[in-house]
């Protein structure tokens, strides 16, 4: 366990010195916040980074619990704690009465974050305690600070209690791989014995009414032209050392081949810093993002294990021209990124989460255009630069073709599902109170 704590401490030390350059704010009122090329990280961003460091620590995240649950609980608690003081928007789940308006929002955010993460990751308590002390040291002592801490702890305990029986602790459902054409099967070269998160569609959603609320229709029939076109596209572009894909396309496939929700949390950190968001604004942004992403995962696993559609590596190796004359087998085909994620193909997770993340950011900042860079989960030192949020989402989505992971129809369907989930969250949760919209203050 000490090795895990050391790794985490090193990660946090590295994260604590990260800063972001400024870029144009969508509102001139925030231009003053962008005059300096270096900005202090706010506490919402700091605790988001703390959780990222935890889930990236080997062995820290339970293998059967999807990490998006932790991010949603963390940011729901931070939001409801801060909003109990700020009161500009409707609460997510917890409404407190009698909270002083001068209580410290920063203390509430830090206390809520700490309380949640200690409950979810008790092995990290010593490091989390130190992080809390560091956060609180930035806040002047006094009754405002004491009240903020009380609010944060109270809200966190209630959020944790409300999620304590959400089905996330259930054992994965045993899976029997199919054998017919189109059936999901264990994938080469590593052939995992069981797919992941077979129970996740049974977890209580954070915002959706049910996991199947936006369930898409089925993938195209194997004999169809649309299937044949998608088959040949990924067969050509997604193979390891493809002679068809450009060097940049192959790099794109590798660049995004990590936990896609982590990319979108880091993109949101960049935007929060660059726009100089207040604690309350950051709390709402990260709550909207992570409530959407958590329900994305519940929704796409509902679809994945409804249709149980085979992955491209299986399809290409076992293609039968008798079913579709446009599909010819290559028994040695492997994807550019070598291994395939251990779950069925339809719809594509990167597409769902990227469309959802982009929808939240574009809605929150009321614009798509922005110049920013993204770093990779899996290629240290490599950056990709973009001039719009939607361009980053589109590249992250298409990367799954260049990585050899998904058919094009997996992705188009995933994009639609991601937008549907995000729009439902944006329309129904954390909405302005008394007609006041936070965007007026951004």
N, C-alpha and C positions, 0 to 999 in steps of 0.2 A: 504493500500500500504506500510506503514511503516513496517508492519510485514514481508512482502516479502523481503524488503531491509535488515532487520535484519537477516533473515534466510540466504540470499545471502552473507552478510558480514561474518557471522560465517563460512559458507562453504568455502569462499575464504581464511579466516584466517587459517582454517585447511589445505587447499590445499597448502598454501604458505610455509609450513614447511616440506612438503613431500620431501624425497630424495630417491634415488635408489642405491642399491648396484651395483657394477660393475660385468661384466662377459666378457668372451672372445670376443674380437672384430673380425670381419671377415677379418680385414686387420691389419697387424702389425703397420702401420703408426699411427693407433689410439690407440695403447696400452698405450701410455703416458696419454691419456685422461682417462684411466680406472685404473690408479695406485691408486687413492684414492677411498675409499669406499663411499664417499659422494661427490656429484657433484652439482654445481649450476645449477638451472633450466634455460634454455634459454627462450627468450621472446616468441618464437613461441609456445613452450610447455605451458608457463604461460597463454597465451591468449586462448589456447585450453582448459585449465583447467577452465578458467573464463567462457567460454561458457558452459562447462559441469555443472558448478555450477548454471548457470542461468536455463538451461533446467531441472535441478533437483529441482528447487524451485517451490513448488506448485503454480499453477496459472500463472506462467510466460510464458509458451509456449502456443500459441493459439492452441486450440484443433483440429482445422481443417487444420493446417499447420504442415507438418512433420518436425521434428527438423533437419533432415539431410540436408534440404535446407539451414538452417542457417550455419551449419558447412561448407558446400560447398562454400557459399558466403564468409564467413570469410576467409577461407584458399585460395580461389582463389584470393582474394584481397591481402592478405599477400604475396602470391607467386609472383603475377605480380608486386607488389611494390618492393619487394626485388630483383627480377630478373631484373627489370629495371636498377638496380645498378650493380648486379653481372654479368648479360648478358651471362651466360654459357649455358642457355637453352632457348628454344622458349617460348614466352609469352603465357598465356592461352587466354586472350581476349584483354588486354590493352597493347599497345606498346607506350611508351613515348620516345621522342627524346630529346637530349640535356641534359640528366641527368648526373651530374658529377660522375665520377667513385669513388670519395672519399666521396660521400654522405653516411650517416650512414644507413646501412641495418637494424640495430636494431631499429632506430627511425622510419624508413619506415614501418617496421613490426608492431610496437606498434601503430603508428598513423593510419594505415590502419585498424587494428583490432578494435581499439576504434571507428573509424568512422562507421564501419559496425555495430557493436553491439549497438551503440546508436541509429542508424536508425531502427534496428530490434526490440530493446527492450528499448524504450524511458523511461519507468518507472525506469530503472536502471541507468539513466545518472549520478546521483551523485556518485554512487559506481564505475561506469566505468571511470568517470573523475579522481577519486582517484587512480584507477588502472593505468591509463595512466601516471599520475604524478609519480607514483612509478616506472613505466617502464622507463620513460625518465630520472629520477634521476640517473639511472645507467650509462647514456651516457654522456660523456664530452660535455660541452656547446661549441658552435661554429657554423660556417657556415655548416659544415658537418651534424650536428644534424638538423639544420634548413632545409636544403635541403631534408634530409630524411623524416622529418615530412611532407613537402610539397608533396613529391612523394607519401607517404602513403595515405594522404588525397585525392589527385587527383585520384589515382587508385581506392580507395574505392568508391568514388562518381560515377565513371564511371561503375564499376561492379554493384553497386546498381541500377543505371539507366537501365543497360542492363537487369536486372532481374525484373524490376518493373512491367512488364506486362507478366509475365511467366505463368499465370493461377493459381498461388498458392492461390490467394484470392477468387477464385470462390467458390460458395456454394457447399457443397457435393451433389451429385446426389441422389435423393430419391431411396431407394432400396426396392424391393418387394421380400420377402423370398419365395423360392420355396417350393413345398410340395411333389414332386416326389422323389423316392429313388435316392440318390446321390446329390440332390439339397442342397445347403447351406441353413441352417436354424439357427435362433437364438439359442444360446447354454445355457444349464443349467450349474450352478444353478442360475445365475443372469439374463439370458435372455435379453441381450441388445436389445433395440427396433430397432436400425439401426447399420449396420456395419460401420467401420471407413474408411476414405480416399477413398470414392467411386469415387471422382473426380481426384485422384492423377495421374492417367495415362494420364490425359490431361495437366499436367504441362510440360512445355518445358524442355527437358533433358539438362543437363550440358555438356554432351559430345556425347551421343548417337544421331543418326540421327532421331530416333523416338522411342517411348516407346515400340513398338512391334518388334523392330529390331532383338531381340534374343528370341522372344516368343517361348516357348516350345510347343511340341505337347500335346494332352490331357492326362489326367490321365487314368489309366487302367480301363477297363470295370468292372462293379460290379460282373459280372459272371466269371471273369478270375481267374486263379490260382494266379497270382501276386497280385491281390487285396485281395484274401482270405488269402494269406500268411502275407501280411502287416497288415491286419485287426487283425488276431490272435496274431501277435507279439505285437502290441500296446495294445490290449485288455488285454494281460497277464502282460506286463512290465509297462504299463503306468497308471494302475489303482491306486487310492489312497490306500496306505498301501499294495502294491503288495507283495504277498508271493513268486513271481518269481524273481523280480528284487533284486539285492543285495543292501545292505545298501549304498554302494558307488554309485551305479547307481541311486538310489532314490535321494541321495544328489546331484548328477550331474544334475538331472532334475530340482531341486530347485535352484541350484547355478547359472545357466545361465538364469533363468527366469526373466530377466530384459530387458531393452532397449539394444539390442545387439550391436548397433552401438557405444554405450558408452564404452562397453568393448573393442572394437577394437581401439578406440581412446586412451584409457588408455594403452593398449598393445603397441601402437605406441609411446606413451610417454616414456614408459619403454625402448624401443629400441633406441629412439632418445637420451635419457640420457646416456644409457650404452655405446653407440658408440661415444659419444662426438660429435654429428653432429654440424656443423656450422649453423648459422642462415639460410643461403641459402639452405643448404641440408635439414634442418628441414622443411623449407617452402615448398620445393618440395615434400617431403615425405607426409606431411599432406594434401597438395593439391591433390596429386594423390589418397590418401586414400579417402578423403571426396568427391571428384568428382565421384569416383567409387561408394561409398555408396549411395550418393544421387540418382544416376541413377539406382542403384540396386532397390531402393524403387519404383521409377517410373516404372521400368520394371516389378517387381513382382506384383505390383498392376494391371498392364495391364493384366497379366496372371491370377491373382486371379479372377478378375471380367470379364474375358472372359469365364472361365470354371466353376466358381461358385460351386466348389465341397465341399461337406459337411465335417464337422470336425469329428474326431474320436468319440467324445462323442455322437454326433447325430447318426452316423453310427452304433455304438455298441448298442445303446438303441433301434434302429429301424431295426436291421438286419433282413433279410428275407431269410431263408434257401431255399425258393422257387426260389430265384434269384441265390443264391450261397450256395450250401449245406455245405460249409466249414464255413459259418458265422452264428453264433447263438447269439440271442439277450441277452443282460443283461440290463433290464430296469432301473436299479439303478446305473449303472456304472458312476463314476466320475473320472477325471484325478488327478494325484498326486498333481499337483499345483492348484487344485480346479477349478479355472475359466479358460476359454479359450479366447484367443485374439479375439476381435470382427471383424473378417474378415474371408473370406473363406480359405480353407485349402491348396490349390495347386497353386503354390509351397510354400515351407516353408521359411519364411523370415530369420530365423536364419541361415539356410543353405546358402541362397544367400549371405548374408552379410559376414558370416564367410569365405566362399570360396573366396569372393572378397578381403576381408581384408588380408587374408593369401597370396593371389596371389600378391598383391601390396608389402607386406613386403618381401616376398621371392625374388621377382624381384629386389626390391630396394637394399637389402643387399646382393644379389647374393648368398644366402645360406638359407637352411631351419633349420639346426641344431642350437639350442640356448637353454640355460637353463634359464628359467624365471618363474615368478609366476604371477597369475591373481587373483584380488580380485573381489568380487561379488557386483552387483548392489543391491541385495536384501537380502544377508546374511552377515551382518557386521561381520568383524573379521575372515571370512572363506577365505582361499586361496587354489588355485589349482596350482600345479607345473607341468611344461612341459619341455621336452628336444628338442622339435621342434615346429615350427610355425604351421605346418600342423597338428600336434597332438592336439594342442589347438583348431584349426578349426574343426577337426573331432569330438572332444568331445562336443564342443558347438552345433554342428549339431545333434549328436545322443542324446543330452540331451532332444530334443523335443519329442523323443519317450518315454524316461523315465519320462518326465513331463506329458505325456498323451496328447500332443498337435498335433502331426503330424504322418501320415503314413510314412513308409520308402520311398515310391516313391515320396512323397512331397519333401523329403530331397535330394535324388539323383538328381532329376530334378533341385532343387534349387541350388545345388552345381555347376551344369553345367552352369546354368544361371549366377551365380555370377562370375565364371571364365571367361565367355564370355564377360561380361561387363568390368571387370578389365583389361582383355587383350586388349580390344578395347581402353580403356583409356591409358594404358601403351604404346601401339603401335602408338598412334596418338596425344597425348597431352604431353606438357612439355618435349619434346624430346630434346636431345643435340643440341646446336647451333654449326655450323661449325665443326661438327663431334666430338666435345669434349664431353665426357660422364662424368657426375659428379661422377660416381662410381670410376673413376680413383683417385679421391681425398678423398674417404671415408677411 
